[in-house]
Amino acid sequence: MGFVIAEKFFALLIILIGAIIIHSTLTSPDLVFPLFFSVSGLALVLLGIFMILAKTS
């Protein structure tokens, strides 16, 4: 039971980090690789959503 709660909490943390990366990429125009950071933030958000939706045995 504790592992399931820890996994869901970690997934929420990953979603939060991905959302912060996407937000900071879109609001500061002077970044070097904005496409790279946008894609990596989106990948983190999708990974977090997948971790929340996945069932643990």
Contacts in CASP RR format, 6 or more apart in sequence:
PFRMAT RR
TARGET T0000
AUTHOR 0000-0000-0000
METHOD contacts of the structure
MODEL  1
MGFVIAEKFFALLIILIGAIIIHSTLTSPDLVFPLFFSVSGLALVLLGIF
MILAKTS
3 56 0 8 1.000
4 56 0 8 1.000
7 51 0 8 1.000
7 56 0 8 1.000
8 51 0 8 1.000
8 52 0 8 1.000
10 51 0 8 1.000
11 47 0 8 1.000
11 48 0 8 1.000
11 49 0 8 1.000
11 51 0 8 1.000
11 52 0 8 1.000
12 48 0 8 1.000
12 52 0 8 1.000
14 44 0 8 1.000
14 45 0 8 1.000
14 47 0 8 1.000
14 48 0 8 1.000
14 51 0 8 1.000
15 44 0 8 1.000
15 45 0 8 1.000
15 48 0 8 1.000
15 49 0 8 1.000
15 52 0 8 1.000
17 41 0 8 1.000
17 44 0 8 1.000
18 40 0 8 1.000
18 41 0 8 1.000
18 42 0 8 1.000
18 44 0 8 1.000
18 45 0 8 1.000
19 41 0 8 1.000
19 45 0 8 1.000
21 37 0 8 1.000
21 40 0 8 1.000
21 41 0 8 1.000
21 44 0 8 1.000
22 37 0 8 1.000
22 38 0 8 1.000
22 41 0 8 1.000
22 42 0 8 1.000
22 45 0 8 1.000
24 37 0 8 1.000
25 31 0 8 1.000
25 34 0 8 1.000
25 37 0 8 1.000
25 38 0 8 1.000
25 41 0 8 1.000
26 38 0 8 1.000
31 37 0 8 1.000
END
